[in-house]
Amino acid sequence: MAAGLAVTAAALLVTGAGPGETGRVRGHPVADPVPGRPTAAGTVTAPVRIADGATVRLLRPGDRVDVIAAEESATGAGAARIVARGARVSKVPAADATESGALVVLTVPRRTAARLAGAGATSRLAVTLW
């Protein structure tokens, strides 16, 4: 047990972590910046399933899109509304043939991410490219 404590103490000394330190230590896998993650305060990355997978294949990271929610009704297509304007495409994951539509990761303000999640649960989502 003493050897384990000595190794832990040595690791803390090398990394600079001390008692009560709240920040992450550089070099730790979780502390290093992740490419493609939002840098602006108040923005998050939100995975969004778009109904038409072919449209998603046209998108590239850095593109700007509007996300439109078309409500489904018993009589057919319902009203459409814009739920996100100028969302930045962060990532376009590889298509999964077993699922309908396609996934795209967008960088948006936190409130917009909540609207996207709600709309995705009740409507078919589409994008228009800027």
N, C-alpha and C positions, 0 to 999 in steps of 0.2 A: 504494500500500500504506500509506503514512504517513497518508493521509486516512482510510482504513478503521480504522486503529488509533486515530486521534483520535476518531472517532465512537464506537467501542467504549468507549474510556476515558470519554468524556462520558456515555454511557449508564450505565456502571457507577457513575459519580459521582452521577448523578441518582437511580438506584435504591438506592444505598447498598450495593451488593454489593462486597465486598472480597476480597482473596486469602484463601483458606482458609475462607471463610464457608460453613457447612454448611446454614443455614436458607434457606428460600425467601423471596423478596422479595415483599412485598405489591404488588399491581398486576399481577403476572405471572399469566397466565391459569391456570397450574397451582397457584398459591399461594392464590388466592381460594377461600373455602369453597364447596363445591358443595351446593346445596339437596338435601335428601333423603338425604344421606350420613350414616352413623352418627356420633354424637359420643361415645358411651361408649367407654371404653378396652376393647380386646379384642373389639369387635364389628365385623362386616363386612357388606357387602351381598352377598347370594347370589341369582343368578337360578335359579329353580326351575321346571321344567315340570310342571304339574299335568295329569293325564290328562283331566279333564272341563273343557273350556273354558268351559262355561256357569257352572260354579261360580266360576271366576276372575272372570267378569264381575260377580259380586255383591260382590266385594271392593273396598275403597277404601283409599287410603293412611291409615295410622294404625290400621287394624283389627289385631286380634290373632288368630292362628290356630294350631292344632295341625296338623302335617303328618304324615300317616299313609302308610306304605309297605305296599302289598299285593303280596307276592311272587307272581309268575306261575309256575305249575307245569304240567306236562304234563296233569294231571288237572283243570285249571281253576284257580279262585282258591286261593291258598295262604294262609299265615298273614299277619295284618296286625300292624304294630307302629308305635308313635308314634316318629318320629325327631326331631321338634322340638316343643317346647311353648311356647306364648305368643310365637311369632315375630311381629314387627311387620311389617306390609305397608308397604314403602317406596314401591313403584311398581307400577302395573298397566299394562304396555305395551299398545299397540293389538294386537288379535288379528291373527294371520297365517293367512289361510284355507288356505294350502298346507301347514301343519304340523298334526300331531295335538296335541290338548290346547291348553294356553295357558300363557304365561310369566307369572310373578309374581316381583317382586324383594322379598326378605325381609331384614330386619336381624336378625342372629342372632350369638351368640358364635362365634368362629372354629372351635371344635371341632364345634359343631352344623353349621356350613357344610360341614365335611368329611363328616359323617354324611349330610347331604342329598345331596351329590354322589355318594356311594357308593350310596345308596338309589335315586337317580334313574337310575343306570346298570343296576340289576338289578330294579327294581320299578316298579309304577304308583303314582304319588303322588296323594294326595287331601288336601283341607284341611277342617277343621271350624272354623267361626267362633265365637269366644268371645262 
